[in-house]
């Protein structure tokens, strides 16, 4: 038979009480309360057993909550390793991290707060060209002609090529294929019909288009414009020498800062002679159209045939700090439309406009299908200025990088760079394992070993043969040391005379190696005091005086409960429980956290033989709770 229990060295009052979270914690146990269930994390409080936890709950509900208990501070546990190699590595890694943080802070100006730009753009195009237009003749183009009829917001248009249809009058004429409907008789045409591809409204008549075709007659501006490809080379190829003045006014409302791309040091004489050049004059606001297209990596002569869209990007990256003040525009250019003709059905950019006049009192017009380049001016930017709040936020966000040092060093310690003993010692001090109580961890100690084993509770296998999860050194318990001092000062008597219970070899279980264990059907109770054959620990000269001595046991009980009154009906029960406690404190060094100490079978029967139960019944191993120190309502162990 094997006995399990858990001890506490001293009694302390309740430490924490959180009323709002319904969480209560004491020095020796923690009980978590919710509206639907009660979970008992640890077995007892101040000597109460598992069933006595309900009594403890009643006391908690009647206890007043102290508001001063909310004023508590908790901090993490640190392990200091005195190692020159690890210390040097820590400071080296921390230094590298600090250097990276500082470089990123100054490079990206993380200490500044930012505001986005608000801007307006106006443009003024200048230039003139003399061209020979087919069916028109020589024609002069100035800014009114080649800039189109209207200007869009933040953009301007320059005509580079045209298709002209002369002398159009409102009249009846045949529709031009492929838009006109091919017909044979008037029945094929519908009077008043129009669709999106027609040049006019059908009259219902079918008229001759050429010697082989007839089309429906329409009321339109006649003659109808026929589809023609734009001429090559472009008629206004000389437009690449036109210039444009871009005036950009910006404002950063968050800082109340106003500026424009015509800088304060630019004079009227300078603006009359300057032209933008990325190397020699990168801030001049006057641009040559050919240079803009070239900066976009395009050829003006090719783009001028069918037209396109060019983006002019103005970037303002301003530093408004006094010592490093800088706020200058940066220009960049790119093509925005698809330039490959075979990749789109409608390449380039074009629109139509007309010039009207009267001829013999009749309204006449010349229709121009203009191809050209539209320049879209896009302004981006932000301004930054030193902000102490942003600096604090950045420093706070980068402190987490120092956790990389801990991760690196912890990883190195767990590798082959250190011995197995050093790694185990570090792990024991660094990490405190808390396992699920359902695992049923047990703690056993053999007299012929210097360490304590932690094993899982066996279901079928004998506890004597259970393989350890891990081992740790045994510590001297405070209670057993006080009891030992009492034994040394006044050696106790042997107590009531009785002979040790001898076990016949035929009844000796196979797992017993000391010759004094009793058979047990439960696997978790099949434990001997030894790992190899030899004398039993109960034959030790210290065992009777330290574990079985009645004066020592009574002194230990009174040390815990100064006013303890031993029950008269079952006086041996608290002494038996105290003997179990003294043995665990002696052989294990006290409680073992989540692992429950197990007393070997030979010791259990020796203690029970010295202090037997009146009814001869014992509870045995109870892995779900700890036994009480003195008498109560629980059955005997």
Phi and psi in degrees as a GROMACS rama.xvg file:
@    title "Ramachandran Plot"
@    xaxis  label "Phi"
@    yaxis  label "Psi"
@TYPE xy
-124.895  142.916  UNK-2
-114.27  136.964  UNK-3
-117.305  141.429  UNK-4
-166.975  174.207  UNK-5
-136.022  136.996  UNK-6
-118.384  163.002  UNK-7
-129.701  140.578  UNK-8
-73.1294  -37.2496  UNK-9
-149.859  161.136  UNK-10
-99.7632  134.812  UNK-11
-134.715  151.962  UNK-12
-72.377  172.038  UNK-13
-60.9441  134.784  UNK-14
-100.608  -39.2882  UNK-15
-126.901  149.788  UNK-16
-151.361  108.17  UNK-17
-106.456  105.849  UNK-18
-72.3656  -41.0673  UNK-19
-69.2534  -33.9978  UNK-20
-95.7154  1.67678  UNK-21
53.2557  44.1484  UNK-22
-124.419  129.556  UNK-23
-126.973  135.522  UNK-24
-138.16  137.203  UNK-25
-121.31  177.749  UNK-26
-71.1901  -27.3974  UNK-27
-115.313  -5.08403  UNK-28
-160.103  164.395  UNK-29
-136.356  127.986  UNK-30
-121.489  120.438  UNK-31
-99.9395  130.008  UNK-32
-118.727  134.651  UNK-33
-134.106  176.66  UNK-34
-73.3886  -19.9583  UNK-35
-108.86  -23.9291  UNK-36
-155.404  166.309  UNK-37
-122.991  124.742  UNK-38
-109.672  124.023  UNK-39
-98.5405  104.978  UNK-40
-74.5414  -39.7752  UNK-41
-124.779  159.614  UNK-42
-70.3349  -39.2466  UNK-43
-148.441  169.153  UNK-44
-142.986  121.484  UNK-45
56.9208  40.7265  UNK-46
91.4353  -3.49888  UNK-47
-77.817  142.752  UNK-48
-81.0557  -173.529  UNK-49
-59.9269  -44.2356  UNK-50
-71.0765  -25.36  UNK-51
-76.0402  -3.72246  UNK-52
-63.4043  -27.8779  UNK-53
-65.4418  -36.17  UNK-54
-63.0452  -38.5827  UNK-55
-65.9511  -35.3208  UNK-56
-65.2092  -38.7849  UNK-57
-62.3444  -37.4283  UNK-58
-66.1356  -38.4829  UNK-59
-65.108  -43.4887  UNK-60
-65.354  -24.4326  UNK-61
-92.9525  -4.85266  UNK-62
-82.0141  136.603  UNK-63
-74.818  143.456  UNK-64
-87.7275  130.223  UNK-65
-93.6814  123.054  UNK-66
-65.5609  -23.6243  UNK-67
-67.5521  -20.7874  UNK-68
-67.9681  -17.9953  UNK-69
-73.0924  -21.4603  UNK-70
-86.8422  70.8283  UNK-71
-125.696  154.687  UNK-72
-126.806  133.831  UNK-73
-122.369  141.608  UNK-74
-135.677  163.81  UNK-75
-80.5902  152.333  UNK-76
-85.8551  131.034  UNK-77
-115.067  147.827  UNK-78
-115.303  120.374  UNK-79
-98.2385  121.956  UNK-80
-106.837  117.515  UNK-81
-84.797  91.2687  UNK-82
-143.094  123.964  UNK-83
-65.0234  -38.2362  UNK-84
-66.4153  -46.4531  UNK-85
-69.3698  -37.0788  UNK-86
-63.4054  -42.8736  UNK-87
-64.7964  -40.6485  UNK-88
-63.7796  -40.7167  UNK-89
-60.3926  -48.7109  UNK-90
-69.9362  -30.7075  UNK-91
-66.534  -47.88  UNK-92
-64.5388  -42.0388  UNK-93
-62.3842  -36.9985  UNK-94
-65.5474  -40.9132  UNK-95
-64.1504  -43.7739  UNK-96
-61.7698  -42.6036  UNK-97
-63.0474  -40.512  UNK-98
-64.0284  -43.3008  UNK-99
-63.8969  -41.6243  UNK-100
-61.3295  -43.9053  UNK-101
-67.3086  -41.3575  UNK-102
-62.9407  -45.3784  UNK-103
-65.882  -34.1419  UNK-104
-65.4515  -44.285  UNK-105
-80.0867  -32.8081  UNK-106
-69.7388  -45.1472  UNK-107
-95.0819  1.57962  UNK-108
53.0357  51.665  UNK-109
-69.732  -9.80026  UNK-110
-86.9005  3.53296  UNK-111
-107.601  151.838  UNK-112
-98.5197  150.711  UNK-113
-122.9  156.725  UNK-114
-139.771  141.677  UNK-115
-85.51  155.617  UNK-116
-80.7226  146.914  UNK-117
-122.189  127.255  UNK-118
-140.892  165.83  UNK-119
-138.304  149.023  UNK-120
-131.479  135.123  UNK-121
-130.879  148.497  UNK-122
-130.843  155.562  UNK-123
-143.674  113.934  UNK-124
-97.1746  140.291  UNK-125
-133.249  143.219  UNK-126
150.227  159.737  UNK-127
-146.908  149.244  UNK-128
-144.376  142.17  UNK-129
-111.92  118.776  UNK-130
-127.18  161.46  UNK-131
-104.916  105.168  UNK-132
-93.2091  128.984  UNK-133
-59.3544  139.837  UNK-134
66.7662  0.315636  UNK-135
-118.504  -44.9349  UNK-136
106.801  -157.669  UNK-137
-72.1375  133.519  UNK-138
-141.789  133.335  UNK-139
-94.5877  134.998  UNK-140
-117.919  123.573  UNK-141
-118.482  -169.276  UNK-142
-61.7651  -31.5204  UNK-143
-70.057  -34.2111  UNK-144
-78.3014  -49.6473  UNK-145
-87.2853  -6.05844  UNK-146
-91.6341  -1.14712  UNK-147
83.7512  178.629  UNK-148
-83.2458  -20.7626  UNK-149
-148.878  158.411  UNK-150
-112.918  135.035  UNK-151
-88.2754  167.725  UNK-152
-69.1169  129.353  UNK-153
58.3277  32.4229  UNK-154
-156.059  163.836  UNK-155
-147.222  156.295  UNK-156
-123.593  139.953  UNK-157
-129.303  122.934  UNK-158
-73.5726  134.391  UNK-159
-123.563  -14.4773  UNK-160
-158.046  150.941  UNK-161
-143.12  153.225  UNK-162
-122.559  122.759  UNK-163
-109.233  135.959  UNK-164
-119.687  113.369  UNK-165
-89.9983  156.435  UNK-166
51.0481  60.0585  UNK-167
-91.6483  133.649  UNK-168
-128.071  154.003  UNK-169
-75.8308  114.447  UNK-170
-160.138  -174.171  UNK-171
-104.706  131.685  UNK-172
-156.351  166.878  UNK-173
-72.4589  148.997  UNK-174
-77.5211  147.069  UNK-175
-94.7769  128.424  UNK-176
-62.9213  155.948  UNK-177
-86.06  1.13788  UNK-178
-78.4322  -30.9895  UNK-179
-76.4902  145.998  UNK-180
-81.3246  126.572  UNK-181
-75.5319  130.825  UNK-182
-133.156  168.696  UNK-183
-120.144  -37.7892  UNK-184
-135.338  172.999  UNK-185
-64.8084  -22.7737  UNK-186
-66.2056  -21.4923  UNK-187
-77.8204  -10.5448  UNK-188
-110.995  143.368  UNK-189
-113.518  123.248  UNK-190
-68.3506  133.519  UNK-191
82.9366  2.55298  UNK-192
-80.373  144.078  UNK-193
-151.108  143.689  UNK-194
-134.238  178.19  UNK-195
-69.1461  -15.7006  UNK-196
-98.7297  -4.21915  UNK-197
-80.4287  154.439  UNK-198
-94.5736  -8.81307  UNK-199
-165.972  -164.254  UNK-200
-106.683  131.696  UNK-201
-67.5881  145.585  UNK-202
-96.9939  -11.6612  UNK-203
96.0333  1.45522  UNK-204
-105.444  148.117  UNK-205
-107.995  116.768  UNK-206
-120.296  163.361  UNK-207
-76.3743  131.315  UNK-208
-96.3994  -49.0879  UNK-209
-148.241  -164.972  UNK-210
-70.2042  -15.1296  UNK-211
-116.948  -16.8451  UNK-212
-127.441  153.204  UNK-213
-125.99  143.567  UNK-214
-131.393  162.751  UNK-215
-70.3041  139.212  UNK-216
-77.6495  142.234  UNK-217
-131.91  156.176  UNK-218
-93.4376  115.703  UNK-219
-159.918  -175.915  UNK-220
-80.0773  110.973  UNK-221
-107.435  144.842  UNK-222
-73.4453  153.505  UNK-223
-68.4989  140.987  UNK-224
-67.2948  123.798  UNK-225
-93.4929  147.393  UNK-226
-69.6469  123.357  UNK-227
-135.066  147.427  UNK-228
-77.12  149.322  UNK-229
-65.702  147.423  UNK-230
-67.2197  148.141  UNK-231
-121.869  131.322  UNK-232
-71.5575  170.907  UNK-233
-64.0284  142.959  UNK-234
-65.3421  -34.642  UNK-235
-109.4  47.1951  UNK-236
-63.5968  -23.7432  UNK-237
-72.1137  -2.28619  UNK-238
-67.3742  -11.3416  UNK-239
-65.8338  -17.7416  UNK-240
-91.1051  -1.52301  UNK-241
-67.7069  155.055  UNK-242
-121.851  156.806  UNK-243
-136.218  134.352  UNK-244
-98.9569  120.057  UNK-245
-105.876  119.208  UNK-246
-107.649  119.25  UNK-247
-123.431  115.375  UNK-248
-104.591  129.118  UNK-249
-122.799  161.997  UNK-250
-153.179  137.408  UNK-251
-109.222  95.7842  UNK-252
-63.5086  -28.551  UNK-253
-65.8842  -27.7919  UNK-254
-110.865  -4.15082  UNK-255
65.2596  34.9708  UNK-256
-106.926  131.018  UNK-257
-124.687  139.412  UNK-258
-159.016  164.532  UNK-259
-140.104  165.223  UNK-260
-76.7186  -13.4696  UNK-261
-84.3022  99.0131  UNK-262
-69.7918  157.173  UNK-263
-60.6394  -29.0232  UNK-264
-85.5706  1.30504  UNK-265
-85.6219  127.778  UNK-266
-102.273  171.788  UNK-267
-66.1187  -36.8363  UNK-268
-66.2089  -38.2463  UNK-269
-65.7649  -43.7811  UNK-270
-67.8256  -25.1667  UNK-271
-73.9532  -23.1226  UNK-272
-116.038  -7.31842  UNK-273
-89.3989  149.997  UNK-274
-140.601  139.676  UNK-275
-57.8955  130.977  UNK-276
-144.137  128.119  UNK-277
-61.667  -29.4965  UNK-278
-94.1346  -47.8791  UNK-279
-91.4019  -31.0897  UNK-280
-146.846  72.7614  UNK-281
-76.853  -7.64005  UNK-282
-111.876  4.78887  UNK-283
-68.7572  130.451  UNK-284
-84.6367  4.16104  UNK-285
-105.216  127.205  UNK-286
-123.476  140.187  UNK-287
-86.1828  133.026  UNK-288
-62.2016  -37.6227  UNK-289
-62.4806  -36.5887  UNK-290
-69.6405  -35.7451  UNK-291
-63.0699  -46.3001  UNK-292
-65.9707  -36.5599  UNK-293
-67.4766  -38.9936  UNK-294
-63.8278  -28.3288  UNK-295
-83.0122  7.3381  UNK-296
63.6144  42.1723  UNK-297
-128.389  165.316  UNK-298
-103.516  126.21  UNK-299
-64.1134  -38.3053  UNK-300
-64.4154  -34.9517  UNK-301
-79.0645  -39.6112  UNK-302
-71.7039  -26.5225  UNK-303
-71.8634  -17.8424  UNK-304
-67.4408  -53.1822  UNK-305
-110.646  -8.42284  UNK-306
88.4424  -178.221  UNK-307
171.398  -169.939  UNK-308
-129.033  127.554  UNK-309
-115.74  134.703  UNK-310
-100.642  129.619  UNK-311
-106.923  111.554  UNK-312
-102.202  126.088  UNK-313
-112.152  118.66  UNK-314
-110.57  127.187  UNK-315
-114.184  108.035  UNK-316
-113.982  100.444  UNK-317
-108.353  137.573  UNK-318
-111.187  111.734  UNK-319
-96.5721  9.9617  UNK-320
-67.528  146.158  UNK-321
-63.6609  -43.2794  UNK-322
-74.4127  -26.902  UNK-323
-123.783  37.7607  UNK-324
-65.0476  128.457  UNK-325
-158.884  127.137  UNK-326
-151.682  87.2581  UNK-327
-127.668  146.988  UNK-328
-79.6136  150.979  UNK-329
-125.519  128.882  UNK-330
-104.934  140.408  UNK-331
-144.41  158.769  UNK-332
-139.09  146.142  UNK-333
-159.421  155.624  UNK-334
-85.9317  137.152  UNK-335
-102.344  -24.4032  UNK-336
-98.34  171.719  UNK-337
-79.2706  123.557  UNK-338
-92.6407  -17.2324  UNK-339
-82.5447  122.817  UNK-340
-65.1359  -34.5689  UNK-341
-79.8485  0.975146  UNK-342
-105.641  -3.65118  UNK-343
-144.758  150.008  UNK-344
-79.8022  -25.7042  UNK-345
-127.056  79.7419  UNK-346
-74.7834  159.412  UNK-347
72.0245  -159.042  UNK-348
-146.583  131.169  UNK-349
-152.426  162.052  UNK-350
-154.891  168.521  UNK-351
-115.523  144.039  UNK-352
-148.36  163.426  UNK-353
-135.403  154.239  UNK-354
-114.571  122.814  UNK-355
-103.873  147.576  UNK-356
-159.099  170.346  UNK-357
-109.367  141.493  UNK-358
-135.725  110.697  UNK-359
58.1247  36.3546  UNK-360
78.9363  6.27522  UNK-361
-108.571  138.315  UNK-362
-70.0677  128.323  UNK-363
-130.844  149.221  UNK-364
-140.311  157.703  UNK-365
-112.356  119.8  UNK-366
-92.7366  129.972  UNK-367
-115.201  124.353  UNK-368
-98.9298  104.77  UNK-369
-97.425  130.851  UNK-370
-106.464  140.369  UNK-371
-166.605  -175.421  UNK-372
-113.846  127.614  UNK-373
-101.122  131.047  UNK-374
-107.494  115.411  UNK-375
-99.2429  123.708  UNK-376
-96.4252  119.536  UNK-377
-119.573  129.582  UNK-378
-113.328  128.618  UNK-379
-128.739  163.645  UNK-380
153.563  166.442  UNK-381
-153.4  156.31  UNK-382
-121.842  141.359  UNK-383
-121.723  146.34  UNK-384
-145.027  144.51  UNK-385
-57.4808  136.034  UNK-386
-139.691  123.616  UNK-387
-64.4888  -34.7764  UNK-388
-64.8372  -44.0471  UNK-389
-64.3269  -35.5835  UNK-390
-63.746  -43.6462  UNK-391
-65.2985  -41.1829  UNK-392
-62.5259  -42.0332  UNK-393
-65.9952  -44.5812  UNK-394
-61.8161  -42.3179  UNK-395
-64.2017  -36.7125  UNK-396
-73.0648  -25.1057  UNK-397
-90.7081  -9.61021  UNK-398
-62.4952  -27.6326  UNK-399
-66.0097  -18.8864  UNK-400
-64.6281  -26.0966  UNK-401
-68.7972  -13.9783  UNK-402
-66.0554  -21.0484  UNK-403
-62.3982  -33.2861  UNK-404
-62.6766  -46.1365  UNK-405
-62.5697  -43.351  UNK-406
-62.2428  -41.8542  UNK-407
-65.1047  -47.4971  UNK-408
-68.3102  -41.692  UNK-409
-59.8522  -37.599  UNK-410
-68.4033  -39.886  UNK-411
-64.7053  -37.5142  UNK-412
-64.9663  -34.7262  UNK-413
-83.2126  -2.49072  UNK-414
-92.9429  -173.843  UNK-415
-74.5577  1.95472  UNK-416
-65.9488  -20.3044  UNK-417
-124.993  158.002  UNK-418
-71.6934  163.538  UNK-419
-63.9899  -37.8205  UNK-420
-65.2716  -41.804  UNK-421
-65.179  -40.6717  UNK-422
-64.6133  -41.4334  UNK-423
-67.2869  -40.6885  UNK-424
-63.3181  -41.7281  UNK-425
-65.1843  -43.5758  UNK-426
-62.9012  -38.9749  UNK-427
-65.7188  -35.1288  UNK-428
-85.8638  -28.72  UNK-429
-82.3919  -42.2081  UNK-430
-114.339  136.054  UNK-431
-111.795  107.947  UNK-432
-78.8051  131.372  UNK-433
-123.116  111.664  UNK-434
-104.92  161.635  UNK-435
-64.4379  130.664  UNK-436
-65.5786  -19.6785  UNK-437
-66.8795  -18.4661  UNK-438
-68.2969  -25.2659  UNK-439
63.6004  56.8981  UNK-440
-72.5115  134.632  UNK-441
-119.908  153.242  UNK-442
-122.481  126.766  UNK-443
-128.275  151.9  UNK-444
-137.08  125.415  UNK-445
-99.7443  143.779  UNK-446
-69.5367  -22.9154  UNK-447
-97.4236  17.5735  UNK-448
-131.374  149.459  UNK-449
-93.7329  -5.93748  UNK-450
-117.355  168.579  UNK-451
-108.276  136.465  UNK-452
-100.635  143.085  UNK-453
-115.992  121.957  UNK-454
-130.116  163.41  UNK-455
-81.7739  148.523  UNK-456
-64.6335  119.941  UNK-457
-75.0974  145.857  UNK-458
-98.8452  -39.8649  UNK-459
-122.695  -32.644  UNK-460
-79.758  148.18  UNK-461
-66.2487  143.66  UNK-462
-63.3185  -31.1451  UNK-463
-60.3245  -30.4644  UNK-464
-103.901  5.39482  UNK-465
-66.9563  137.678  UNK-466
-83.2259  136.678  UNK-467
-73.2978  143.685  UNK-468
-75.6814  -44.3433  UNK-469
-159.051  166.952  UNK-470
-126.587  152.161  UNK-471
-146.73  161.13  UNK-472
-72.6162  151.783  UNK-473
-88.4113  139.715  UNK-474
-111.536  151.434  UNK-475
-77.5446  127.981  UNK-476
-78.9631  148.79  UNK-477
-68.249  -38.9252  UNK-478
-67.6427  -45.037  UNK-479
-65.6126  -33.1608  UNK-480
-67.9542  -37.0807  UNK-481
-67.8883  -39.4671  UNK-482
-65.8469  -37.4825  UNK-483
-64.5933  -40.2501  UNK-484
-62.6963  -37.5879  UNK-485
-65.9038  -38.587  UNK-486
-67.1945  -40.5652  UNK-487
-67.3906  -41.5735  UNK-488
-68.457  -42.5841  UNK-489
-138.582  91.1078  UNK-490
-56.0764  122.866  UNK-491
-75.1278  159.868  UNK-492
-74.8415  170.465  UNK-493
-73.8356  -14.2672  UNK-494
89.1577  -162.15  UNK-495
-58.9488  135.266  UNK-496
-67.8839  127.697  UNK-497
-159.436  150.522  UNK-498
-92.4529  147.884  UNK-499
-67.6783  141.525  UNK-500
-73.6232  114.021  UNK-501
-85.6217  139.407  UNK-502
-108.367  124.556  UNK-503
-65.0247  149.231  UNK-504
-61.129  -30.8136  UNK-505
-69.878  -29.4808  UNK-506
-91.3191  -6.172  UNK-507
-69.2208  125.108  UNK-508
-68.5604  156.099  UNK-509
-66.1312  -27.7119  UNK-510
-84.0316  -6.11503  UNK-511
-82.3563  129.003  UNK-512
-117.204  -1.68466  UNK-513
-107.937  -12.7261  UNK-514
84.1705  11.8867  UNK-515
-131.624  10.9151  UNK-516
-87.7745  155.64  UNK-517
-109.712  148.07  UNK-518
-63.067  151.35  UNK-519
-150.283  136.113  UNK-520
-77.1311  -21.7633  UNK-521
-80.6283  127.893  UNK-522
-60.5793  -35.4746  UNK-523
-73.3631  -8.09228  UNK-524
-104.289  1.27487  UNK-525
-91.758  80.0421  UNK-526
-138.003  132.594  UNK-527
-105.471  165.755  UNK-528
-80.9658  -7.90218  UNK-529
-124.304  155.553  UNK-530
-94.7103  -27.1598  UNK-531
-130.147  165.332  UNK-532
-64.8098  141.118  UNK-533
168.763  -174.673  UNK-534
-68.0234  150.14  UNK-535
-77.3745  150.334  UNK-536
-67.1631  -22.9732  UNK-537
-70.1805  -15.7176  UNK-538
-85.7788  -2.97437  UNK-539
-64.3444  143.89  UNK-540
-65.3127  -23.4543  UNK-541
-84.5652  -23.635  UNK-542
-60.3267  -49.4961  UNK-543
-62.7565  -39.8658  UNK-544
-76.1194  -31.2262  UNK-545
-90.5198  -33.9402  UNK-546
-107.36  -34.1369  UNK-547
-104.772  -12.908  UNK-548
-64.5262  123.844  UNK-549
-65.2759  -43.3621  UNK-550
-60.258  -38.8155  UNK-551
-65.3794  -42.5629  UNK-552
-64.7788  -43.1931  UNK-553
-64.4131  -37.3488  UNK-554
-65.4899  -39.5085  UNK-555
-65.2697  -39.1912  UNK-556
-65.6484  -43.898  UNK-557
-67.9899  -28.0404  UNK-558
-65.1643  -35.952  UNK-559
-79.4373  -44.8205  UNK-560
-124.766  93.5085  UNK-561
-57.9964  -30.4605  UNK-562
-104.99  28.136  UNK-563
-68.9332  133.81  UNK-564
-117.134  110.556  UNK-565
-65.1688  135.241  UNK-566
-66.5017  146.253  UNK-567
-85.6033  -29.7952  UNK-568
-73.9364  -30.7865  UNK-569
-143.931  74.8188  UNK-570
-72.5303  -20.9797  UNK-571
-81.4649  -18.6978  UNK-572
-62.8016  -52.7039  UNK-573
-63.1836  -32.3319  UNK-574
-67.5382  -38.6819  UNK-575
-64.5838  -43.3572  UNK-576
-64.0192  -41.6212  UNK-577
-64.8614  -36.1365  UNK-578
-62.4712  -40.5561  UNK-579
-60.0112  -44.58  UNK-580
-61.3  -43.9665  UNK-581
-65.1962  -37.4901  UNK-582
-65.2211  -44.9258  UNK-583
-63.6638  -41.575  UNK-584
-65.5441  -31.902  UNK-585
-75.2456  -49.4546  UNK-586
-89.4998  -22.4526  UNK-587
-113.164  -17.9599  UNK-588
82.3327  25.9608  UNK-589
102.684  -163.656  UNK-590
-65.5447  151.536  UNK-591
-116.102  36.3059  UNK-592
68.561  -124.297  UNK-593
-77.6673  -20.0958  UNK-594
-82.3455  132.458  UNK-595
-94.5291  120.394  UNK-596
-63.4332  141.79  UNK-597
-119.509  127.862  UNK-598
-87.1375  131.312  UNK-599
-58.9538  156.773  UNK-600
-60.826  -41.7261  UNK-601
-62.5966  -38.8777  UNK-602
-71.0252  -37.9421  UNK-603
-60.3272  -47.7007  UNK-604
-70.6157  -29.8165  UNK-605
-66.4334  -42.4475  UNK-606
-68.438  -43.0122  UNK-607
-65.6857  -33.5136  UNK-608
-66.1689  -32.4093  UNK-609
-78.8396  -38.612  UNK-610
-131.135  80.4349  UNK-611
-77.8383  159.698  UNK-612
-79.1123  146.398  UNK-613
-64.956  -38.6822  UNK-614
-92.9167  -1.30958  UNK-615
75.9223  8.80079  UNK-616
-109.79  144.156  UNK-617
-134.649  147.348  UNK-618
-75.9431  -33.3333  UNK-619
81.3746  -163.17  UNK-620
-69.8284  123.382  UNK-621
-124.859  90.6697  UNK-622
-72.5235  -3.52894  UNK-623
-95.7424  -2.95087  UNK-624
-163.258  172.57  UNK-625
-108.454  143.154  UNK-626
-73.7964  153.798  UNK-627
-73.8792  158.245  UNK-628
-77.303  -41.2416  UNK-629
-121.904  -172.686  UNK-630
-64.792  154.793  UNK-631
-168.572  -158.396  UNK-632
-87.6178  -10.1993  UNK-633
-72.3581  152.036  UNK-634
-67.6003  160.719  UNK-635
-70.3114  156.09  UNK-636
